[in-house]
C-alpha cells in the first residue's frame, strides 16, 4: 500500500525546508502533517516546596527523559543550591546522558546509563549503588513511570523518592485532527501513546494505518498497548534514527507504484 499522508506527533519544525522531513516529501511525494499529542506544564517552585523535598539530601538522580533533566535543573536553579560534583546521574539511555551536558561538565560527573536502554538494565545499574546512595526520581505528575517504579519497589532495598516537577496536558485529539485520515502515525514519546488512548479509549488500529515509533521505550509502550508497529528506530545494525527507518520503509512501499 502506498503511503500518502503521514502524521508526526510533534510540533512542525521551524525550518522544515532544510530538514529530513523535506527529503521525505521530495523523494516519496508524501503529505506530512504535525500535531503534538501533549504539552508540558511546569510545576512552580512554590508548589514543589510543599513536597518538603530537599534535593541535596539525594546523592543520585534518576533521569528518565530530557524533560526530567530540564525541570530538575530548573528546580535546582530556583532552589538556589549548588549540586556537589559527587552527585551521580543514572539515565535511561545514552541520549539522555549526553543531554546532561547542557547543565553539567560531562567528563567531571558520575553518569551511568544501560547500553541496551532498557528499564530492567537501568534498575540493575542502580542496584550496584543501592547500599550507599539515596535516589531522587524527577518526573511528571502522571503515571508514565509505572514500570520503573514497580521494578524499584520490587527490589525493596532501593531508597528512592519521586519528585513531581512538571505535568502533562493532553488535548482531545479528535477536536484537532482526524487520526483515521492518515496512512501512517509516527510516535516520538511514551506520552504520545498515552495521549492516543486517552483520546480514543477504544482505539483499534485500522488495517491501512502504519504505526511508527522512535525510541525503545516508545516501541515497548506501543506494543504493550496492542498497537502493531511496522516501522521503528533504533534497530541494529545501522538504523539509528526514525528518518532512516522511514526512508527504508517508504523506499519499499512508495517506489513500487
ABEGO torsion letter per residue (X at the ends): XBBABBBBBBBBBABAAABAAAAAAAAAGBBBBBBBABBBBBBBAAAAAAAGBBAAABABBBBABAAAAAAAAAAAAAAGBBBBAABBBBBABAAAAAAAAAABBAAABBBBBBAAGBAAAAAAAAAAAAAABBBBBBBBABAAAAAAAAAAAAAGABBBBBBBABBBBBBBAAAABBAAABABBBBABAAAAAAAAAABAABBBBAABBBBBBEAAAAAAAAAAGBBBABBOBBOAABABAAAAAAAAAAAAAAAX
